[in-house]
């Protein structure tokens, strides 16, 4: 029986030509996966005010089999965590990955996350970034990421300190845990790993991943940082 993989992509005000990039990235990903692996794309439009047109969605519908594409949309932006929970709730496949709409990580990295799940090494596969990653990101984002990693090591004492990598995957047990998260924006990953640290039955494994050359990540929004500071305090009080 062919292996089935769900891929959940949150989409908010995406860059130009994003739909064509999704298709080409899916094609490259397919070539890195074991033969006969089927990929079901769950695309969640998180209240985009620009960048998502009917022509974009139609391009995906025409290029992908009907049973391999699910499009979900709602009118008001709720945040990446909310968008991912919306998509993950619809997943029927036994294994699930999520990443960002621009596919910033190498497809071989995505395949490595999938392999950790397919071979049943873990229930939650967590992408972790090396030092080379930080040379490619804006200074403010780099400082925030590194501060969070220090907090994770020293205060929370989680076994994996890179909580914010945008590439993760899980099986049914990990999926159930993911759906228990309540954080809507930046720190939903941290909440997920906090929950996992309290569930010894949920096996977690770090998987080294690499950012694609030339990928430019946007700087963090100050308003989002203030909101997430409150969320961080809420999570620490837990």
DRENKETOR-654242 format. One record per atom (N, C-alpha, C): z, x, y. Coordinates in pm, whole numbers, padded with zeros to 5 digits, always signed. Layout:
<pts>
ZXY...
</pts>
This chain:
<pts>
+00000+00085-00120+00000+00000+00000+00000+00088+00125-00088+00059+00224-00091+00141+00346+00042+00136+00420+00083+00249+00479+00202+00251+00561+00171+00185+00695+00268+00113+00750+00248+00040+00875+00345+00092+00981+00292+00124+01096+00370+00177+01208+00350+00091+01330+00459+00054+01395+00453-00014+01524+00468+00088+01635+00386+00076+01739+00396+00161+01857+00415+00072+01978+00531+00082+02043+00565-00002+02157+00547+00078+02285+00465+00025+02377+00440+00091+02505+00483+00000+02619+00580+00042+02701+00611-00033+02823+00510+00004+02931+00474-00091+03013+00368-00067+03112+00412-00125+03246+00427-00038+03347+00461-00084+03482+00380-00006+03583+00294-00076+03657+00209-00014+03760+00146+00115+03708+00068+00106+03602+00015+00226+03535-00091+00296+03618-00124+00422+03583-00227+00496+03656-00366+00443+03624-00463+00487+03701-00602+00445+03679-00648+00487+03539-00734+00404+03482-00794+00432+03351-00692+00441+03238-00579+00375+03257-00474+00384+03156-00516+00323+03022-00593+00213+03025-00631+00147+02900-00723+00236+02817-00818+00302+02883-00906+00394+02811-00826+00511+02754-00727+00558+02830-00643+00668+02781-00560+00624+02660-00512+00500+02661-00439+00448+02546-00527+00451+02421-00650+00407+02435-00741+00404+02320-00771+00545+02268-00799+00638+02358-00829+00774+02312-00706+00839+02252-00588+00811+02307-00465+00867+02252-00435+00807+02115-00459+00678+02099-00440+00615+01968-00532+00676+01864-00654+00704+01905-00749+00765+01812-00702+00903+01768-00654+00984+01863-00602+01116+01828-00478+01105+01740-00391+01009+01773-00271+00989+01692-00308+00954+01549-00405+00863+01534-00445+00820+01400-00488+00939+01314-00553+01036+01375-00601+01153+01301-00487+01245+01257-00371+01234+01321-00257+01319+01285-00165+01252+01183-00184+01122+01160-00097+01048+01067-00152+01057+00925-00069+01031+00825-00118+01029+00687-00231+00928+00671-00326+00954+00580-00437+00861+00558-00387+00720+00526-00462+00622+00572-00435+00480+00548-00315+00425+00626-00258+00506+00715-00151+00453+00801-00211+00361+00906-00159+00240+00915-00205+00146+01017-00109+00148+01136-00164+00139+01257-00084+00140+01379-00102+00009+01453+00007-00060+01479+00006-00186+01554+00061-00157+01693-00022-00176+01795+00017-00151+01933+00080-00275+01994+00202-00259+02044+00272-00364+02119+00277-00317+02265+00200-00380+02351+00195-00343+02492+00275-00444+02573+00371-00395+02651+00458-00484+02728+00436-00458+02877+00377-00555+02945+00357-00546+03089+00487-00587+03158+00557-00488+03213+00690-00508+03271+00680-00551+03417+00614-00664+03441+00605-00719+03576+00528-00632+03672+00419-00570+03627+00339-00484+03715+00284-00563+03833+00288-00500+03951+00229-00561+04070+00090-00507+04098+00051-00403+04026-00083-00344+04042-00116-00266+03915-00243-00236+03898-00284-00147+03792-00317-00210+03659-00275-00334+03636-00306-00403+03509-00398-00520+03541-00520-00512+03490-00617-00620+03512-00653-00684+03380-00713-00803+03389-00759-00870+03268-00863-00786+03197-00943-00711+03274-01044-00625+03213-00979-00515+03130-00864-00461+03175-00793-00359+03098-00746-00416+02964-00685-00533+02970-00632-00596+02849-00747-00634+02755-00857-00682+02813-00972-00720+02732-01033-00598+02662-01033-00485+02731-01083-00361+02669-01005-00329+02542-00874-00344+02549-00791-00318+02433-00814-00421+02324-00826-00547+02364-00849-00654+02265-00981-00633+02190-01083-00588+02261-01213-00570+02197-01218-00445+02109-01138-00344+02146-01143-00217+02071-01051-00216+01950-00946-00298+01953-00847-00297+01846-00855-00424+01762-00831-00415+01632-00827-00536+01550-00721-00634+01602-00745-00763+01589-00652-00863+01641-00513-00847+01582-00507-00809+01453-00377-00794+01388-00307-00664+01424-00374-00580+01504-00317-00449+01540-00287-00439+01689-00289-00551+01760-00262-00547+01904-00188-00673+01946-00072-00650+02010+00007-00760+02066+00034-00729+02212-00003-00823+02300+00017-00805+02444+00126-00902+02491+00228-00846+02557+00339-00924+02609+00350-00899+02758+00382-01002+02834+00386-00988+02980+00485-01087+03040+00549-01046+03148+00634-01136+03225+00620-01096+03372+00650-01186+03467+00610-01165+03606+00696-01071+03690+00822-01049+03653+00914-00972+03737+00957-00845+03664+00948-00731+03733+00986-00604+03673+01134-00604+03635+01162-00566+03510+01299-00564+03460+01346-00425+03420+01255-00330+03406+01294-00196+03366+01249-00162+03226+01241-00031+03201+01186+00018+03073+01268-00027+02953+01400-00024+02967+01484-00067+02856+01459-00211+02818+01449-00298+02918+01422-00439+02892+01283-00457+02831+01185-00385+02884+01048-00397+02832+01043-00354+02686+01110-00246+02652+01107-00200+02513+01178-00297+02420+01291-00353+02463+01357-00453+02378+01267-00574+02357+01194-00613+02463+01101-00726+02451+00996-00697+02343+00942-00575+02344+00843-00539+02245+00902-00522+02106+01015-00453+02097+01075-00424+01967+01118-00552+01897+01158-00654+01974+01195-00782+01913+01079-00845+01836+00956-00812+01874+00839-00871+01810+00789-00790+01690+00843-00670+01673+00791-00579+01570+00816-00633+01430+00712-00630+01348+00722-00671+01208+00711-00552+01113+00660-00441+01160+00639-00324+01075+00772-00256+01041+00780-00182+00929+00906-00120+00888+00949-00003+00975+00852+00066+01038+00883+00181+01123+00826+00159+01261+00895+00209+01362+00855+00184+01501+00877+00309+01586+00780+00339+01671+00790+00445+01771+00775+00383+01909+00832+00448+02010+00798+00410+02146+00778+00535+02230+00688+00523+02327+00665+00630+02423+00618+00566+02553+00568+00647+02647+00528+00595+02777+00379+00562+02778+00337+00483+02875+00201+00431+02880+00097+00542+02895+00134+00657+02950+00037+00766+02967+00036+00864+02850+00108+00831+02741+00113+00919+02623+00139+01064+02665+00252+01092+02730+00273+01228+02784+00299+01333+02678+00339+01294+02557+00373+01391+02453+00255+01410+02359+00245+01530+02306+00138+01563+02212+00139+01464+02094+00019+01426+02049+00012+01334+01936+00074+01396+01811+00069+01528+01799+00135+01593+01686+00287+01575+01693+00341+01567+01814+00484+01540+01829+00517+01398+01784+00430+01304+01819+00451+01166+01775+00444+01157+01623+00350+01229+01565+00338+01230+01419+00462+01291+01354+00523+01390+01418+00644+01452+01364+00761+01355+01365+00771+01275+01471+00876+01171+01477+00853+01070+01366+00729+01027+01349+00696+00932+01242+00729+00991+01105+00697+01119+01084+00720+01181+00954+00869+01185+00918+00954+01207+01017+01098+01208+00992+01145+01072+00941+01081+00965+00990+01116+00830+00945+01050+00797+00811+00923+00833+00798+00847+00798+00677+00909+00861+00553+00960+00982+00568+01022+01051+00455+01169+01017+00440+01217+00922+00519+01354+00869+00509+01460+00975+00535+01426+01072+00620+01526+01172+00657+01629+01114+00753+01592+01008+00824+01682+00951+00924+01644+00806+00949+01733+00737+01022+01706+00600+01067+01663+00597+01213+01703+00700+01287+01671+00712+01429+01622+00854+01455+01495+00869+01489+01436+01001+01518+01426+01017+01669+01487+01122+01721+01502+01141+01866+01423+01264+01910+01322+01243+01992+01249+01356+02048+01338+01439+02137+01332+01572+02122+01409+01662+02209+01313+01762+02271+01333+01792+02397+01241+01875+02475+01296+02017+02488+01204+02115+02490+01247+02253+02506+01237+02295+02652+01264+02422+02680+01266+02472+02818+01130+02460+02885+01022+02469+02807+00888+02460+02866+00864+02326+02932+00928+02221+02882+00913+02088+02940+00951+02087+03088+01062+02152+03121+01117+02142+03256+01033+02216+03359+00945+02304+03314+00855+02371+03408+00746+02278+03458+00729+02161+03393+00620+02070+03426+00666+01943+03498+00795+01935+03532+00846+01812+03592+00896+01839+03733+00898+01736+03820+00949+01753+03956+01094+01802+03956+01129+01876+04062+01261+01941+04067+01375+01840+04055+01364+01726+04126+01473+01627+04122+01490+01570+03982+01379+01540+03917+01386+01488+03780+01446+01593+03686+01407+01719+03708+01461+01827+03625+01612+01838+03641+01660+01833+03766+01804+01847+03789+01881+01730+03728+01829+01608+03742+01897+01492+03685+01901+01502+03533+01789+01541+03472+01783+01553+03326+01882+01657+03276+01886+01771+03344+01976+01877+03299+02122+01841+03321+02151+01767+03430+02288+01721+03453+02330+01624+03343+02242+01533+03306+02273+01439+03200+02298+01510+03067+02221+01615+03041+02240+01689+02916+02378+01756+02915+02420+01809+03030+02553+01871+03037+02663+01767+03017+02647+01651+03082+02746+01543+03066+02753+01497+02921+02637+01487+02859+02632+01442+02720+02706+01539+02628+02690+01670+02655+02757+01771+02572+02907+01774+02598+02947+01773+02726+03086+01799+02760+03174+01674+02759+03123+01563+02808+03204+01442+02818+03188+01351+02697+03065+01326+02658+03040+01231+02550+03040+01297+02412+03014+01429+02410+03014+01505+02284+02921+01443+02179+02805+01400+02225+02706+01347+02132+02638+01462+02058+02599+01442+01933+02536+01549+01857+02400+01590+01911+02333+01500+01985+02204+01530+02048+02223+01516+02198+02203+01625+02273+02230+01617+02417+02109+01572+02498+01989+01577+02441+01871+01532+02514+01849+01384+02485+01916+01300+02564+01909+01156+02538+01787+01091+02602+01727+01156+02704+01629+01087+02787+01483+01115+02753+01456+01187+02647+01317+01209+02608+01251+01074+02579+01129+01056+02631+01061+00927+02620+00984+00908+02491+01028+00972+02385+00964+00954+02254+01073+00945+02148+01084+00826+02088+01183+00803+01984+01123+00708+01881+01187+00704+01765+01141+00614+01661+01256+00571+01574+01238+00462+01501+01346+00413+01414+01291+00326+01303+01375+00313+01198+01346+00220+01090+01421+00090+01118+01437+00005+01017+01500-00125+01039+01644-00111+01088+01719-00015+01032+01858+00003+01076+01863+00052+01220+01776+00145+01255+01770+00193+01393+01723+00085+01489+01628+00004+01442+01577-00106+01525+01688-00205+01559+01770-00239+01459+01881-00332+01484+01977-00274+01587+02001-00144+01579+02089-00079+01675+02027-00079+01814+01897-00050+01822+01829-00048+01951+01839-00185+02019+01828-00291+01943+01834-00426+02001+01974-00464+02046+02074-00381+02016+02209-00404+02069+02228-00346+02208+02134-00263+02254+02148-00205+02389+02132-00313+02494+02193-00290+02610+02187-00388+02719+02139-00326+02850+02128-00193+02857+02084-00126+02980+01934-00149+02999+01896-00193+03119+01756-00229+03143+01671-00111+03190+01732-00010+03251+01648+00093+03313+01673+00231+03251+01691+00331+03331+01678+00472+03290+01769+00512+03174+01889+00459+03167+01988+00509+03072+01997+00430+02942+01897+00350+02911+01903+00276+02785+01905+00371+02666+01837+00489+02678+01837+00588+02569+01978+00640+02544+02050+00669+02651+02186+00720+02638+02274+00616+02569+02257+00490+02608+02335+00384+02543+02303+00378+02393+02176+00392+02359+02135+00388+02219+02205+00499+02139+02208+00621+02192+02269+00731+02119+02421+00720+02117+02479+00658+02220+02622+00629+02215+02654+00533+02101+02574+00428+02090+02594+00333+01981+02577+00400+01845+02474+00486+01835+02448+00554+01708+02563+00647+01670+02626+00709+01770+02735+00802+01741+02856+00730+01681+02862+00598+01701+02974+00519+01648+02939+00447+01519+02818+00473+01471+02772+00409+01347+02732+00519+01248+02827+00573+01173+02795+00683+01081+02686+00648+00980+02669+00521+00950+02567+00481+00853+02426+00496+00908+02413+00501+01041+02281+00518+01104+02257+00668+01121+02166+00722+01042+02139+00866+01042+02044+00901+01158+02086+00997+01238+02009+01038+01356+01962+01181+01338+01837+01207+01376+01782+01343+01363+01704+01381+01488+01730+01500+01545+01649+01548+01657+01515+01602+01606+01408+01573+01680+01275+01620+01644+01216+01691+01766+01188+01822+01757+01130+01892+01873+00994+01833+01909+00973+01811+02040+00846+01754+02087+00795+01835+02206+00664+01823+02230+00602+01900+02338+00526+01807+02432+00538+01834+02561+00464+01760+02663+00320+01811+02667+00225+01722+02688+00085+01765+02698+00064+01853+02821-00023+01951+02813-00053+02034+02931-00111+01949+03043-00065+01976+03164-00122+01907+03279-00062+01772+03310+00030+01723+03226+00094+01595+03254+00184+01609+03376+00171+01516+03470+00253+01517+03591+00344+01394+03588+00475+01418+03582+00571+01308+03582+00613+01277+03724+00633+01150+03751+00668+01107+03887+00813+01143+03918+00845+01164+04048+00985+01189+04085+01067+01061+04067+01198+01079+04049+01285+00963+04031+01306+00893+04164+01307+00760+04158+01333+00677+04275+01482+00682+04310+01514+00702+04440+01655+00713+04481+01731+00585+04450+01669+00470+04472+01737+00343+04444+01769+00330+04296+01676+00373+04212+01700+00369+04068+01814+00462+04030+01819+00582+04094+01926+00676+04065+02063+00617+04099+02073+00546+04212+02200+00484+04250+02241+00378+04149+02145+00296+04108+02173+00194+04009+02217+00256+03878+02148+00362+03837+02181+00425+03710+02313+00499+03716+02356+00542+03834+02489+00602+03846+02596+00501+03807+02576+00377+03848+02671+00271+03809+02664+00245+03659+02543+00247+03604+02529+00227+03460+02595+00340+03383+02583+00464+03437+02645+00578+03369+02796+00561+03364+02855+00520+03476+03000+00498+03479+03040+00388+03380+02957+00284+03371+02986+00175+03276+02985+00227+03133+02886+00312+03101+02877+00365+02966+02992+00462+02936+03030+00542+03037+03141+00636+03017+03271+00562+02992+03289+00446+03058+03413+00369+03038+03421+00311+02898+03309+00299+02832+03311+00249+02694+03387+00344+02602
</pts>
